[in-house]
Amino acid sequence: MTTTTEIAEKIAGEHGLTKTQSKAVVESVLAAISAASVSGNETSLPGFGKFKVKATPEREARNPATGATIKVAAARKVSFVPAKALKDALNK
């Protein structure tokens, strides 16, 4: 697993920034993606992929323990669709 701190350290080493500066950059990018998602916009990172907001309708489901029918509320979810370049790199 890779964390934001590990990503920031790698950026700091590659670009001559301090770890604090690079962590601020990483957190800023993630905040921008989050803000776009909250407002319902898609974020596209060419060569990496797209973060899309999808609306799921209300539905009925069953509680497996009791068998009772429950309603699952409608929700918005963020999904990630990888770019072709990323898919190709994963499947080499």
Z-matrix of the N, CA and C atoms (Angstrom, degrees):
N
C 1 1.442
C 2 1.524 1 108.70
N 3 1.319 2 115.50 1 141.25
C 4 1.448 3 121.22 2 177.87
C 5 1.527 4 108.48 3 -111.11
N 6 1.321 5 116.13 4 135.97
C 7 1.460 6 120.78 5 -179.72
C 8 1.526 7 110.24 6 -106.74
N 9 1.333 8 116.24 7 168.51
C 10 1.463 9 119.90 8 177.56
C 11 1.525 10 110.83 9 -61.94
N 12 1.327 11 117.05 10 -33.97
C 13 1.465 12 120.51 11 178.71
C 14 1.523 13 110.34 12 -64.70
N 15 1.334 14 117.33 13 -41.86
C 16 1.467 15 120.74 14 179.02
C 17 1.528 16 111.03 15 -66.26
N 18 1.324 17 116.89 16 -39.19
C 19 1.467 18 120.48 17 177.30
C 20 1.528 19 109.05 18 -64.24
N 21 1.328 20 117.10 19 -44.03
C 22 1.464 21 121.51 20 179.75
C 23 1.524 22 110.87 21 -62.22
N 24 1.326 23 118.43 22 -40.92
C 25 1.464 24 121.73 23 178.80
C 26 1.527 25 110.97 24 -63.27
N 27 1.321 26 116.90 25 -40.35
C 28 1.461 27 120.93 26 179.18
C 29 1.526 28 110.48 27 -65.56
N 30 1.331 29 116.98 28 -42.74
C 31 1.467 30 121.15 29 178.29
C 32 1.526 31 109.96 30 -64.78
N 33 1.320 32 117.23 31 -41.79
C 34 1.464 33 121.25 32 179.29
C 35 1.526 34 110.52 33 -59.46
N 36 1.324 35 116.66 34 -44.10
C 37 1.462 36 120.48 35 -179.54
C 38 1.513 37 113.29 36 -67.74
N 39 1.322 38 117.31 37 -36.89
C 40 1.464 39 121.31 38 -177.06
C 41 1.522 40 113.45 39 -79.11
N 42 1.344 41 117.63 40 -25.97
C 43 1.460 42 119.92 41 -172.97
C 44 1.522 43 114.29 42 -120.28
N 45 1.315 44 117.57 43 9.54
C 46 1.457 45 120.90 44 176.03
C 47 1.521 46 114.40 45 66.89
N 48 1.321 47 116.99 46 31.08
C 49 1.459 48 121.74 47 176.92
C 50 1.523 49 109.23 48 -100.77
N 51 1.316 50 115.89 49 163.96
C 52 1.453 51 118.30 50 172.13
C 53 1.524 52 107.95 51 -77.97
N 54 1.319 53 116.18 52 161.37
C 55 1.459 54 119.77 53 178.83
C 56 1.523 55 111.27 54 -62.68
N 57 1.317 56 116.66 55 -35.51
C 58 1.464 57 121.74 56 179.08
C 59 1.529 58 110.44 57 -64.86
N 60 1.330 59 116.85 58 -44.01
C 61 1.463 60 120.71 59 179.10
C 62 1.526 61 111.26 60 -64.18
N 63 1.316 62 116.23 61 -45.86
C 64 1.459 63 119.12 62 -177.19
C 65 1.524 64 111.13 63 -69.24
N 66 1.336 65 118.43 64 -34.18
C 67 1.465 66 120.25 65 176.68
C 68 1.521 67 110.08 66 -65.88
N 69 1.327 68 117.51 67 -37.10
C 70 1.464 69 121.58 68 177.47
C 71 1.530 70 110.29 69 -63.34
N 72 1.331 71 116.95 70 -39.04
C 73 1.467 72 121.39 71 178.35
C 74 1.532 73 110.14 72 -65.06
N 75 1.325 74 117.21 73 -47.56
C 76 1.467 75 121.30 74 -179.78
C 77 1.529 76 110.40 75 -60.47
N 78 1.328 77 116.56 76 -46.00
C 79 1.461 78 119.99 77 -179.72
C 80 1.516 79 111.45 78 -65.68
N 81 1.319 80 118.34 79 -33.47
C 82 1.455 81 122.76 80 177.48
C 83 1.531 82 111.01 81 -66.18
N 84 1.327 83 116.34 82 -42.86
C 85 1.471 84 120.69 83 178.00
C 86 1.530 85 110.18 84 -62.48
N 87 1.319 86 116.64 85 -45.96
C 88 1.462 87 120.38 86 -179.76
C 89 1.530 88 111.23 87 -65.23
N 90 1.329 89 117.23 88 -36.55
C 91 1.467 90 120.65 89 177.30
C 92 1.521 91 111.01 90 -66.38
N 93 1.322 92 117.32 91 -37.79
C 94 1.465 93 120.94 92 178.32
C 95 1.527 94 110.86 93 -65.83
N 96 1.335 95 117.40 94 -41.10
C 97 1.467 96 121.19 95 177.33
C 98 1.524 97 109.63 96 -64.69
N 99 1.330 98 117.39 97 -42.69
C 100 1.465 99 121.61 98 178.61
C 101 1.519 100 111.33 99 -62.87
N 102 1.324 101 117.58 100 -44.45
C 103 1.469 102 121.41 101 -179.27
C 104 1.523 103 110.83 102 -63.52
N 105 1.331 104 116.86 103 -40.59
C 106 1.462 105 120.23 104 178.41
C 107 1.530 106 110.24 105 -64.75
N 108 1.326 107 116.94 106 -40.46
C 109 1.462 108 121.09 107 179.65
C 110 1.522 109 111.30 108 -65.12
N 111 1.329 110 116.92 109 -43.04
C 112 1.465 111 120.99 110 -179.90
C 113 1.525 112 110.25 111 -61.60
N 114 1.326 113 117.32 112 -36.56
C 115 1.458 114 120.42 113 179.69
C 116 1.525 115 112.20 114 -82.24
N 117 1.330 116 117.92 115 -0.34
C 118 1.461 117 122.06 116 175.96
C 119 1.513 118 114.63 117 89.56
N 120 1.321 119 117.38 118 9.46
C 121 1.466 120 121.06 119 -178.75
C 122 1.519 121 111.72 120 -92.75
N 123 1.312 122 114.65 121 153.69
C 124 1.465 123 122.67 122 177.29
C 125 1.522 124 108.44 123 -89.11
N 126 1.324 125 117.39 124 142.07
C 127 1.458 126 122.04 125 175.55
C 128 1.521 127 107.99 126 -113.98
N 129 1.323 128 115.82 127 122.39
C 130 1.457 129 121.19 128 -178.64
C 131 1.519 130 109.66 129 -111.83
N 132 1.332 131 115.41 130 126.96
C 133 1.458 132 122.12 131 175.85
C 134 1.527 133 106.89 132 -117.46
N 135 1.347 134 117.79 133 97.28
C 136 1.462 135 120.91 134 -175.46
C 137 1.528 136 112.27 135 -52.46
N 138 1.315 137 115.22 136 134.05
C 139 1.455 138 121.52 137 -179.59
C 140 1.514 139 113.75 138 84.14
N 141 1.341 140 117.11 139 -11.08
C 142 1.461 141 121.45 140 179.54
C 143 1.529 142 111.21 141 -115.78
N 144 1.328 143 116.76 142 -55.50
C 145 1.459 144 119.27 143 178.09
C 146 1.512 145 112.57 144 156.64
N 147 1.338 146 115.54 145 -169.73
C 148 1.458 147 122.47 146 -177.95
C 149 1.520 148 109.88 147 -127.69
N 150 1.322 149 115.19 148 140.51
C 151 1.449 150 121.95 149 170.73
C 152 1.520 151 106.20 150 -101.68
N 153 1.334 152 116.60 151 117.24
C 154 1.458 153 121.70 152 -177.26
C 155 1.520 154 110.07 153 -116.84
N 156 1.337 155 115.26 154 147.88
C 157 1.456 156 121.16 155 175.91
C 158 1.520 157 107.34 156 -99.08
N 159 1.336 158 115.96 157 127.38
C 160 1.460 159 121.36 158 179.26
C 161 1.523 160 109.14 159 -120.17
N 162 1.317 161 115.56 160 140.28
C 163 1.464 162 120.60 161 176.34
C 164 1.523 163 108.24 162 -97.78
N 165 1.323 164 116.67 163 129.76
C 166 1.460 165 120.57 164 175.47
C 167 1.523 166 107.91 165 -108.14
N 168 1.322 167 117.96 166 132.31
C 169 1.466 168 120.86 167 -177.95
C 170 1.533 169 111.82 168 -75.13
N 171 1.318 170 115.31 169 163.71
C 172 1.463 171 120.38 170 174.42
C 173 1.532 172 107.74 171 -63.82
N 174 1.319 173 116.14 172 144.26
C 175 1.467 174 119.51 173 -179.54
C 176 1.517 175 109.94 174 -148.37
N 177 1.313 176 114.05 175 166.52
C 178 1.459 177 120.02 176 175.90
C 179 1.527 178 108.98 177 -100.67
N 180 1.326 179 115.21 178 143.10
C 181 1.464 180 121.02 179 178.66
C 182 1.521 181 107.99 180 -139.58
N 183 1.309 182 116.25 181 170.10
C 184 1.463 183 120.68 182 179.22
C 185 1.518 184 110.19 183 -115.58
N 186 1.334 185 115.69 184 139.14
C 187 1.446 186 121.83 185 172.81
C 188 1.524 187 106.02 186 -76.82
N 189 1.318 188 119.30 187 116.42
C 190 1.464 189 120.54 188 -175.78
C 191 1.533 190 113.39 189 -64.57
N 192 1.317 191 117.44 190 -26.03
C 193 1.462 192 120.01 191 -178.58
C 194 1.521 193 111.94 192 -75.19
N 195 1.342 194 116.16 193 -40.84
C 196 1.467 195 119.32 194 -175.08
C 197 1.511 196 113.48 195 -109.19
N 198 1.319 197 116.90 196 -18.88
C 199 1.460 198 120.52 197 -176.98
C 200 1.520 199 112.41 198 81.72
N 201 1.330 200 117.28 199 1.23
C 202 1.462 201 121.24 200 -179.06
C 203 1.530 202 110.42 201 -71.18
N 204 1.332 203 115.40 202 144.85
C 205 1.454 204 120.93 203 176.75
C 206 1.522 205 108.79 204 -84.86
N 207 1.329 206 115.30 205 133.40
C 208 1.462 207 120.53 206 177.96
C 209 1.521 208 108.48 207 -128.62
N 210 1.326 209 115.63 208 158.98
C 211 1.461 210 119.94 209 176.09
C 212 1.523 211 108.70 210 -99.78
N 213 1.315 212 115.18 211 133.02
C 214 1.456 213 121.67 212 175.77
C 215 1.522 214 105.82 213 -102.08
N 216 1.313 215 116.86 214 123.25
C 217 1.463 216 122.14 215 -175.64
C 218 1.532 217 111.63 216 -65.66
N 219 1.329 218 114.95 217 153.89
C 220 1.456 219 120.40 218 174.07
C 221 1.528 220 108.22 219 -65.23
N 222 1.307 221 116.40 220 149.28
C 223 1.466 222 120.46 221 -177.80
C 224 1.519 223 110.34 222 -151.90
N 225 1.314 224 114.50 223 161.45
C 226 1.460 225 120.80 224 171.29
C 227 1.521 226 107.01 225 -107.40
N 228 1.326 227 115.93 226 138.54
C 229 1.459 228 121.17 227 -178.49
C 230 1.516 229 109.96 228 -131.17
N 231 1.319 230 115.28 229 150.69
C 232 1.463 231 120.77 230 175.47
C 233 1.520 232 107.51 231 -97.82
N 234 1.327 233 115.44 232 130.19
C 235 1.458 234 119.34 233 176.00
C 236 1.529 235 108.22 234 -122.30
N 237 1.315 236 115.29 235 153.07
C 238 1.458 237 121.33 236 179.15
C 239 1.513 238 108.57 237 -113.26
N 240 1.335 239 115.71 238 129.40
C 241 1.462 240 121.53 239 176.68
C 242 1.525 241 106.72 240 -116.01
N 243 1.337 242 117.71 241 112.19
C 244 1.465 243 119.58 242 -177.91
C 245 1.527 244 112.16 243 -69.05
N 246 1.326 245 115.28 244 147.79
C 247 1.461 246 121.64 245 176.73
C 248 1.529 247 109.22 246 -73.92
N 249 1.314 248 115.83 247 160.10
C 250 1.458 249 120.97 248 -179.44
C 251 1.531 250 111.19 249 -57.79
N 252 1.327 251 117.14 250 -39.70
C 253 1.470 252 120.55 251 179.93
C 254 1.522 253 110.77 252 -60.99
N 255 1.322 254 117.94 253 -40.63
C 256 1.458 255 121.17 254 178.72
C 257 1.519 256 110.84 255 -68.70
N 258 1.330 257 116.91 256 -42.89
C 259 1.478 258 120.54 257 177.73
C 260 1.518 259 110.70 258 -59.25
N 261 1.329 260 115.78 259 -44.27
C 262 1.468 261 120.16 260 -179.58
C 263 1.531 262 111.24 261 -63.89
N 264 1.334 263 116.67 262 -40.05
C 265 1.475 264 120.54 263 179.10
C 266 1.520 265 111.44 264 -65.61
N 267 1.329 266 116.91 265 -36.13
C 268 1.470 267 120.80 266 179.22
C 269 1.524 268 112.59 267 -69.65
N 270 1.327 269 116.25 268 -30.63
C 271 1.451 270 120.83 269 -172.87
C 272 1.528 271 113.72 270 -104.53
N 273 1.310 272 117.70 271 24.16
C 274 1.478 273 120.89 272 177.86
C 275 1.505 274 109.55 273 -75.74
